[in-house]
Amino acid sequence: MDNVAEYFDRKAQTWCEMERNTTSPVQPAVALMAGVGQGARVLDVGSGLGVMVPIYLQLGAGSILCVDVSEEMTARASERWAERPQVKCLAADASALDMPGQFDAVVVYNAYPHIMDREAFVRNMHSLLADGGRFVVAHGAGKDVINSHHDAVAAGVSLGLKEASEEAQAWEGLFDIDAVVDTPAFFSFAGSKK
């Protein structure tokens, strides 16, 4: 994850400028697919500056932990959400978080290509979710657009996306997959902890 952290540390400033115009109409659907609702304990993985936080707040989330491997992104997100006590930001590798059963919803929005050890990641997301908890992996664009964008990213920072149904297979042993979307404008799969 060091390559990913270094890459996004360097991108933090331009990300701030770019993110001002990156809200997507799929964001509410992403949060709802993850089961975010009143009082939900949300883990936002690869959260960057917290682009999904306003949606969680609108849906009444009780607590939101934004986790990103980039210390620069996390520092900026912490400043951005300092007035919201239910939002905490942590610079960490989500695959190594040790908080069993502490979350009702895990959201991985526009970050999945940067998860380099997906097997370890899936196992830990299962551990972090409470019984009946939900996860969603989603992108506000289709896999071809995402893969094309990530072709220009340095090696060791990004993995290509396969078909959503194929990506979801890595989760099937520990989760009941109940939603798969793979269109030119939206890539997603979601499910509940077994």
N, C-alpha and C positions, 0 to 999 in steps of 0.2 A: 504493500500500500504506500510505500515511501514515494514511488514515482507519481502516484495519483495525488498525494498530498502536496508534493512539490509543484506539480503542474497547476493545481488550483490555488495554491498560495500565490503563484505568479499571476494568475488570472483574476484575482479577487477585485482589484480596482475596476477593471473593464467590465467584470460581471455586475458590479454595482450599477454602472451606467447602462448596461444592456438590459438588466432585469426590470428596469422601470417600465418597459414596454412588452413584457413577455407573459402577461397573464393569458390564459387559454380558456376557452369555453368548456374544455373537458375537465378542468380542475374540480368543480363540484362533484362531478360523476366519480372521479378518482377517490375523493374522500368518502363518498357514500358507498362505493364498492368495498372500501376497507371497513365499513361499519362505524365510521366516526359519527357520533351523536352526543346527546346531552350527557355530560360527565365522563366521556370516554378518555382513557389514558392513551395518548397517541405517541408513537415513536416514528419520527420522520427521518429516514435514512438518506444520507447524501443530500441533506437539506439545503446546502449552500447558504443563501441569505434568508431563507425562510419564505419562499414564494407561496407555499401552501398554507402558511400560518393563518392568514385572514379567513380562509375557507374553514379551517378547523374552529376558529373562534366563532364564526357565524353559526356553525352547527352545534355550538355549546360544549366543546371539548373541555374536560375538567383539568387536564394537564397535557402539556406538549413538550416532548424532549426532542430537540433538533440535534442530530448527530451528523458530523461531517469530519472527514479525515484532515481537512485543511484548517490549520490554526488561524490563518488570515480570514477565511470565510467565516469561521466560527466567531472570531472577534467582532467582525462587522455585523453579524447576525445578532450577537449579544447586545451590541449598542442599539441596533434597530428595534429590538423587542424588550428593552430594559424596563419600559413602563408597564409591561404585561407580566405580572407575577406568575401566571400559570405557564409561561413559556420559559424553558431553560435551554441553553445551548451548550453543547459539549463537543470538544475536538477529540475524536476517538474513532477507532475502527469498529463499526457495529458488529462485525463478526466476532469480536473479542469482548463485547459487553457482558458483564456478569450481573444480570438483574432478572433472575428467573421469575416468570409469571407476572411481571410488572406492567404489562401493556395489554390493552384491549384491541388495538389496531396498529399495524405496521404499514407505513406507506413508503414506497420506493418510487419517487416521481422524478423522471428524467435523470436517473442516476445508475440504473442497472448495468449499463456497459462498463462502468468503472469498478464493478465488483469483480475482482480478479479470481478469487477462490469461492466460486458459487456454492460448492458442496458444503464448505464450512459455514458459509453465510446462511444457507437454508436451515442447517441444523441449529444455529444459534437463534434464528428468528423463531423457530419452533419453541425453543427454551424460553425466550423472552415473552412470548404471548401467554396470556392467561387461558384457561380452558375455554374453548369456544371462541377465542380471539380470531381476528381476521387479518389478512395481509392483502396488499395489492402492489403489483409491479406495473408501472404505467409510464407512457411517454405521450406528450402532446403532439406527436407526429408519428408517421408510419416507420416501420423498420428500415425501409430503403432510404428514406430521408436521414434517419439517425445514422445508419451505417455509412452513408455517403459523407456525412459531416465528420464522422469519427475516423474516416480513412486518413484525414490530415493530422490526426493526433499522434503524438509520439508513441512508440512501442512501449508496452508495459503500463499504459495509462487507460486503455480501452479495449474491450473485446466486442466483436460484432454480435448483433442480435440475430438469432434464428427465427423461424416462424414462432409466433406466440405459443401455439400448442406444443411445439417442441421444447421451448424454454420452460414451459409449465411442467414438463415431465420430471424435472429435477426436484419439484416440490411435492409430487404426488404421493410419495411414501409417507409423508408426515402431515399432509394437508388434503382436504377434500376440495378439489378445484371446481368452482361452480360458475366461472365467467372467463371467457377467452375472447378477446377482440383483436383483430388483426386487419386493419384497413389502412389506406394511404394516409389517413389523418389521425389515427389513434391506434396505439399498441398497448395491450393490457392483458393481464391475467390475474385472477384473484381467487381466494379460497379461505376456508376455515381450518383451524387447528384440529387434528384428529384427537 
